C-alpha cells in the first residue's frame, strides 16, 4: 500500500470466485437437481444486474417503498451493518465492486438463521415487493435484485430444511421444519406418508451435515439478548502458520463471544513494523480474516501490503479493508549525513508530504530511530 522512501510500491488485484459454490451440491424439494436449478436461477439473476442498474437505484432521491424494501433486503443478506437505503450512496458508488461482492458471496456459509428468518418475513411483504413481475412497473432496475433475493431464500431453505410453498416463502412467515424422511409433493403440500426415496433422504442428510454450523442446521438455535445467535456451536478455525508474525490480542485463543468484540487488533512483525485496526472488529462475522490472515497481511521492511492476492480484497469497511494505523521500523534516511536538526526537520517534512501524496495521513517520523507512522482510511 505505502512504502518507505527506499522501498518499492505494491498494489493489489481483484478476481472472482464461483458464487453459491457451497450450496449447489445440496438438495431440497427437487433433490440435488432442484438445488442446482435454484443456484442457476440465482446466478442468472445476478448476471442480469448491471452496474447501470445500481447507478440508477443510487440516483433515486425518493424511491418507491417497494424499491427501498428490496434494496435493504439485499444489503441485509450480504451482511452490511448499515442496511438502510441511505447506505447505498456509498455502496453503489463502486457498482462493479458491489457486484463482485455478490458474485463471491456464499449464502450457505455467510447468512445466519436470524438473517434467514428476517428474509422470509421480508419476502412476505404486504406490498408485494417480491412477487414475480411486480417490480417491473415501479423500477425495472430492481428486478434482478428481487429475483436474486428470492433465489437466495430458496437456497437457504435447503440448508435449514424448510418447506417452500409455491410463492417461494415459508407459510406464516416462519421457518417450517420438514419432518425427517419426508419431502414435499409437487404443488407445495406435505402429503401424509409421502416419504422420500432412499437416495433423496441420504442427500437431505448430507445437506444437513455439510450446511450446518456445528451440525445443527435443522434444529432451532437460541438468540442472545441483542438478537444474535448464540455461539455454543461455533467452531473457530485452527491457528494458521503465521511465521514470525504476531497477533495481539491472540484471537486464535478467544471464544466466539470474545471474537465478536476484538478491540484494536494488531498484526506485527519484530524489527519490521505493525498495523493496528483501532476500534472493534467482529471476527465471527469476518471469519475469513482468521482463516486467511497470513495471506491478507504482508509486512516487509519499509512496506505494508494488504490483500495482495487476486480475488480476496473485500469492499471498504469489510474484513481488514478498514481504517488502520501503520508503524514501520528501519526507515532510516538513505543519506546518513543528516546530522543537524534543520536537515532532520526538512527530511521529516519530505516524508510527511510523500505520505499525504500517497493518500495516507502522516502521524510522525523519527529520523534517528527510523520509525514512520501514518494512518489510512482503507487499503
C-alpha positions as CSV (number, residue, x, y, z in Angstrom):
1,X,0.0,0.0,0.0
2,X,2.6,2.5,1.1
3,X,6.4,2.0,1.0
4,X,9.3,3.8,2.6
5,X,11.3,6.2,0.5
6,X,13.8,3.4,-0.3
7,X,11.1,0.8,-0.8
8,X,9.1,-0.3,-3.8
9,X,5.4,0.3,-4.3
10,X,3.0,-2.6,-4.4
11,X,-0.6,-2.9,-5.4
12,X,-3.5,-5.4,-5.1
13,X,-5.5,-7.2,-7.6
14,X,-9.0,-8.4,-7.6
15,X,-10.6,-11.6,-9.0
16,X,-13.7,-13.6,-8.6
17,X,-14.9,-16.9,-7.2
18,X,-17.8,-19.0,-8.2
19,X,-21.0,-17.8,-6.5
20,X,-23.1,-20.2,-4.5
21,X,-20.3,-22.8,-4.7
22,X,-21.1,-24.0,-1.2
23,X,-24.8,-24.9,-1.8
24,X,-25.0,-26.2,-5.4
25,X,-24.4,-29.7,-4.2
26,X,-27.2,-29.6,-1.6
27,X,-30.7,-30.9,-2.1
28,X,-34.2,-29.7,-1.4
29,X,-37.8,-30.3,-2.5
30,X,-36.5,-31.1,-6.0
31,X,-33.5,-33.2,-5.0
32,X,-29.9,-32.4,-6.0
33,X,-31.0,-31.3,-9.4
34,X,-33.6,-28.9,-7.9
35,X,-31.0,-27.1,-5.8
36,X,-28.7,-26.8,-8.8
37,X,-31.6,-25.3,-10.6
38,X,-32.1,-22.8,-7.9
39,X,-28.4,-21.9,-7.9
40,X,-28.7,-21.4,-11.6
41,X,-31.6,-19.1,-11.2
42,X,-29.6,-17.1,-8.6
43,X,-26.6,-16.9,-10.9
44,X,-28.8,-15.8,-13.8
45,X,-30.5,-13.1,-11.7
46,X,-27.1,-11.9,-10.7
47,X,-25.7,-11.8,-14.2
48,X,-28.8,-9.7,-15.2
49,X,-27.9,-7.0,-12.8
50,X,-25.7,-4.4,-14.4
51,X,-23.6,-1.6,-12.9
52,X,-26.1,0.8,-14.7
53,X,-28.9,-0.7,-12.7
54,X,-27.2,0.0,-9.4
55,X,-26.3,3.6,-10.5
56,X,-29.9,4.1,-11.5
57,X,-31.0,3.0,-8.0
58,X,-28.4,5.2,-6.4
59,X,-29.8,8.2,-8.3
60,X,-33.3,7.9,-6.8
61,X,-33.8,10.5,-4.2
62,X,-37.3,9.4,-3.2
63,X,-37.5,5.7,-4.1
64,X,-40.8,3.8,-4.2
65,X,-41.3,2.0,-0.9
66,X,-41.1,-1.4,-2.6
67,X,-37.7,-0.5,-4.2
68,X,-36.4,0.6,-0.8
69,X,-37.6,-2.7,0.7
70,X,-35.8,-4.8,-2.0
71,X,-32.5,-2.9,-1.8
72,X,-32.5,-3.0,2.0
73,X,-33.2,-6.8,1.9
74,X,-30.2,-7.2,-0.4
75,X,-27.9,-5.3,1.9
76,X,-29.2,-7.3,4.9
77,X,-28.5,-10.7,3.1
78,X,-24.9,-9.5,2.3
79,X,-24.3,-8.7,6.0
80,X,-23.9,-5.0,5.8
81,X,-24.1,-3.4,9.3
82,X,-25.8,-0.4,7.7
83,X,-28.6,-2.0,5.6
84,X,-30.6,1.2,5.1
85,X,-31.4,3.0,1.9
86,X,-29.0,5.9,2.7
87,X,-26.1,3.5,2.7
88,X,-26.4,2.7,-1.0
89,X,-25.0,6.1,-1.9
90,X,-21.7,4.7,-0.6
91,X,-22.0,1.0,-1.5
92,X,-23.3,1.6,-5.0
93,X,-20.8,4.3,-5.8
94,X,-18.5,1.4,-6.8
95,X,-21.1,-0.6,-8.7
96,X,-18.6,-3.1,-10.1
97,X,-17.1,-3.7,-6.7
98,X,-20.6,-4.3,-5.2
99,X,-21.5,-6.7,-8.0
100,X,-18.2,-8.5,-7.4
101,X,-19.1,-9.0,-3.7
102,X,-22.4,-10.5,-4.8
103,X,-20.6,-12.9,-7.1
104,X,-18.3,-14.2,-4.5
105,X,-20.9,-14.3,-1.8
106,X,-21.6,-17.8,-0.4
107,X,-25.1,-17.6,1.2
108,X,-24.8,-21.1,2.7
109,X,-21.9,-20.0,4.9
110,X,-22.5,-16.4,5.4
111,X,-26.2,-16.0,6.3
112,X,-27.2,-16.7,9.8
113,X,-30.6,-18.3,10.8
114,X,-31.7,-14.9,12.2
115,X,-30.9,-13.2,8.9
116,X,-32.7,-16.0,7.0
117,X,-35.8,-15.7,9.2
118,X,-35.8,-11.9,8.6
119,X,-35.5,-12.5,4.8
120,X,-38.5,-14.9,5.0
121,X,-40.6,-12.2,6.7
122,X,-39.5,-9.6,4.2
123,X,-40.4,-11.7,1.2
124,X,-44.0,-11.8,2.5
125,X,-44.2,-8.1,2.3
126,X,-47.9,-6.9,2.1
127,X,-46.7,-4.5,-0.6
128,X,-46.0,-7.5,-2.8
129,X,-42.5,-6.2,-3.5
130,X,-41.0,-9.6,-4.2
131,X,-43.9,-11.0,-6.3
132,X,-42.8,-12.1,-9.7
133,X,-43.5,-9.2,-12.2
134,X,-44.4,-6.7,-9.6
135,X,-41.2,-4.6,-9.7
136,X,-41.2,-4.2,-13.5
137,X,-43.6,-1.3,-13.2
138,X,-42.2,0.8,-10.4
139,X,-38.5,0.2,-11.1
140,X,-37.1,-2.2,-13.7
141,X,-33.6,-1.6,-12.4
142,X,-34.5,-3.5,-9.2
143,X,-36.0,-6.6,-10.9
144,X,-32.7,-8.5,-10.8
145,X,-32.3,-7.9,-7.1
146,X,-35.8,-9.2,-6.5
147,X,-35.0,-12.4,-8.3
148,X,-31.7,-12.8,-6.5
149,X,-33.3,-12.4,-3.1
150,X,-35.9,-15.0,-3.9
151,X,-33.3,-17.4,-5.1
152,X,-31.1,-16.9,-2.1
153,X,-34.1,-17.6,0.2
154,X,-34.8,-20.9,-1.6
155,X,-31.1,-21.9,-1.4
156,X,-31.2,-21.2,2.4
157,X,-34.3,-23.2,2.7
158,X,-32.2,-26.2,1.5
159,X,-29.7,-25.5,4.3
160,X,-32.3,-25.1,7.0
161,X,-34.6,-27.8,5.8
162,X,-37.6,-25.6,5.3
163,X,-40.7,-26.2,3.3
164,X,-41.1,-23.7,0.4
165,X,-44.6,-23.1,-0.8
166,X,-45.5,-22.1,-4.4
167,X,-44.5,-18.5,-3.8
168,X,-41.1,-19.4,-2.6
169,X,-41.7,-18.4,1.1
170,X,-42.5,-20.4,4.2
171,X,-46.1,-20.4,5.4
172,X,-47.0,-17.9,8.2
173,X,-43.6,-16.2,7.6
174,X,-41.8,-18.7,9.8
175,X,-39.3,-21.4,9.1
176,X,-41.2,-24.6,8.9
177,X,-39.1,-27.7,9.6
178,X,-39.6,-30.6,7.2
179,X,-40.1,-33.8,9.1
180,X,-37.1,-36.2,8.7
181,X,-37.5,-38.6,5.8
182,X,-40.3,-36.6,4.1
183,X,-40.3,-34.4,1.1
184,X,-43.0,-32.1,-0.2
185,X,-45.1,-33.2,-3.1
186,X,-45.5,-31.2,-6.3
187,X,-47.6,-28.2,-5.8
188,X,-46.2,-27.3,-2.4
189,X,-48.0,-29.5,0.0
190,X,-46.8,-32.1,2.5
191,X,-48.7,-35.2,1.9
192,X,-49.3,-37.6,4.8
193,X,-47.0,-40.6,4.4
194,X,-45.2,-39.1,1.4
195,X,-41.7,-40.4,2.2
196,X,-38.7,-39.6,0.1
197,X,-36.8,-42.1,-1.9
198,X,-33.7,-43.5,-0.1
199,X,-31.3,-41.6,-2.4
200,X,-33.2,-38.3,-1.7
201,X,-33.2,-38.9,2.0
202,X,-29.5,-39.6,2.0
203,X,-28.9,-36.4,0.1
204,X,-31.0,-34.4,2.6
205,X,-29.0,-35.8,5.4
206,X,-25.8,-34.9,3.7
207,X,-27.1,-31.3,3.1
208,X,-27.8,-31.1,6.8
209,X,-24.4,-32.2,7.8
210,X,-22.4,-30.0,5.4
211,X,-24.6,-27.0,5.5
212,X,-24.8,-26.6,9.3
213,X,-22.5,-24.7,11.6
214,X,-21.8,-27.1,14.4
215,X,-24.1,-29.8,13.0
216,X,-27.4,-28.2,13.9
217,X,-28.8,-26.9,10.6
218,X,-32.2,-28.4,11.2
219,X,-32.7,-27.5,14.9
220,X,-33.6,-24.1,16.2
221,X,-30.9,-22.0,17.9
222,X,-31.3,-19.6,20.8
223,X,-30.7,-15.9,20.5
224,X,-28.7,-13.6,22.7
225,X,-30.2,-10.5,24.3
226,X,-29.3,-8.3,21.3
227,X,-30.9,-10.7,18.8
228,X,-27.8,-12.6,17.7
229,X,-27.5,-16.3,17.6
230,X,-25.7,-18.0,20.5
231,X,-22.2,-19.2,19.7
232,X,-22.2,-22.5,21.5
233,X,-21.8,-24.5,18.3
234,X,-19.4,-22.0,16.6
235,X,-16.1,-23.7,15.9
236,X,-13.1,-21.3,15.5
237,X,-10.7,-22.0,12.6
238,X,-7.4,-23.6,13.5
239,X,-4.4,-21.4,14.0
240,X,-2.7,-20.9,10.6
241,X,1.1,-20.8,10.2
242,X,2.0,-17.2,11.0
243,X,5.7,-17.4,10.6
244,X,7.3,-14.5,12.5
245,X,4.1,-12.5,12.6
246,X,2.4,-11.8,15.9
247,X,-1.3,-11.1,16.5
248,X,-2.4,-9.1,19.5
249,X,-4.7,-9.9,21.1
250,X,-4.3,-13.7,20.4
251,X,-7.6,-14.1,18.5
252,X,-6.9,-17.8,18.0
253,X,-7.3,-18.4,21.7
254,X,-10.5,-16.5,22.1
255,X,-14.1,-17.8,22.4
256,X,-16.7,-16.9,19.9
257,X,-18.2,-14.3,22.3
258,X,-14.8,-12.6,22.7
259,X,-14.2,-12.7,18.9
260,X,-17.4,-10.7,18.4
261,X,-15.7,-7.7,20.0
262,X,-12.0,-7.6,19.3
263,X,-10.5,-4.3,20.2
264,X,-7.5,-2.7,18.5
265,X,-6.4,-5.8,16.5
266,X,-2.7,-5.5,15.8
267,X,-0.6,-7.6,13.5
268,X,3.2,-7.1,13.9
269,X,6.5,-8.4,12.8
270,X,9.5,-7.9,15.0
271,X,12.0,-5.3,13.7
272,X,9.7,-4.6,10.7
273,X,6.6,-2.9,11.9
274,X,2.9,-3.3,12.7
275,X,-0.6,-2.5,11.6
276,X,-3.3,-1.7,14.1
277,X,-7.1,-1.6,13.4
278,X,-8.5,0.8,16.0
279,X,-11.9,0.1,17.4
280,X,-13.9,-3.1,17.5
281,X,-13.9,-6.0,15.0
282,X,-16.5,-8.8,14.8
283,X,-14.3,-11.7,13.7
284,X,-17.2,-14.2,13.9
285,X,-18.8,-12.2,11.2
286,X,-15.5,-11.7,9.4
287,X,-14.3,-15.3,9.9
288,X,-12.3,-15.2,6.7
289,X,-9.8,-12.8,8.5
290,X,-9.0,-15.6,11.0
291,X,-8.7,-18.3,8.3
292,X,-6.6,-16.3,5.8
293,X,-4.6,-13.8,7.9
294,X,-1.1,-14.8,6.6
295,X,-2.3,-14.2,3.1
296,X,-4.1,-11.0,3.9
297,X,-1.3,-9.0,5.6
298,X,2.2,-8.7,4.3
299,X,4.7,-6.8,6.4
300,X,8.2,-6.2,4.9
301,X,11.0,-3.8,5.7
302,X,9.6,-0.4,4.8
303,X,6.4,-1.7,3.3
304,X,2.9,-2.9,4.3
305,X,0.5,-4.5,1.9
306,X,-3.0,-5.9,2.5
307,X,-4.9,-8.3,0.2
308,X,-2.0,-8.9,-2.2
309,X,-3.7,-12.0,-3.8
310,X,-6.3,-11.7,-6.6
311,X,-9.9,-12.1,-5.6
312,X,-9.6,-11.6,-1.9
313,X,-10.0,-7.9,-1.3
314,X,-13.4,-7.0,0.1
315,X,-15.3,-3.7,-0.1
316,X,-14.2,-0.9,2.1
317,X,-15.3,-1.4,5.7
318,X,-15.3,-5.2,5.5
319,X,-12.6,-7.6,6.6
320,X,-9.4,-5.7,7.2
321,X,-10.1,-3.2,4.4
322,X,-10.8,-0.5,7.0
323,X,-9.0,2.3,8.8
324,X,-5.6,1.4,10.2
325,X,-2.6,2.9,11.9
326,X,0.7,1.7,10.5
327,X,4.1,1.8,12.1
328,X,7.2,0.9,10.0
329,X,10.6,0.3,11.5
330,X,14.0,0.7,10.0
331,X,13.0,3.5,7.7
332,X,16.3,5.4,8.1
333,X,17.3,8.2,5.7
334,X,19.4,6.9,2.8
335,X,21.7,9.9,3.4
336,X,23.3,9.3,6.7
337,X,24.7,12.8,6.8
338,X,21.6,14.3,8.4
339,X,23.5,15.5,11.5
340,X,21.9,18.8,12.3
341,X,18.4,19.4,13.4
342,X,17.5,21.6,10.4
343,X,18.3,18.8,8.0
344,X,16.2,16.4,10.0
345,X,13.2,18.7,10.0
346,X,13.4,19.1,6.2
347,X,13.6,15.3,5.7
348,X,10.7,14.8,8.1
349,X,8.6,17.2,6.1
350,X,9.6,15.4,2.9
351,X,8.3,12.2,4.4
352,X,5.1,13.9,5.5
353,X,4.5,15.3,2.1
354,X,5.1,11.9,0.4
355,X,2.7,10.2,2.9
356,X,-0.1,12.7,2.0
357,X,0.5,12.3,-1.7
358,X,0.0,8.5,-1.4
359,X,-3.4,9.1,0.2
360,X,-2.5,8.4,3.8
361,X,-2.4,10.7,6.9
362,X,1.0,11.4,8.3
363,X,1.4,10.9,12.0
364,X,5.1,11.0,12.8
365,X,8.6,10.2,11.6
366,X,11.7,9.8,13.7
367,X,14.9,10.3,11.7
368,X,17.2,9.0,14.4
369,X,15.3,5.7,15.0
370,X,13.8,5.3,11.5
371,X,10.2,5.0,12.8
372,X,7.5,6.1,10.4
373,X,3.8,6.2,11.5
374,X,0.8,7.0,9.4
375,X,-2.9,6.3,9.1
376,X,-5.0,5.0,6.2
377,X,-8.8,5.1,5.8
378,X,-8.8,1.8,3.8
379,X,-6.5,-0.4,1.7
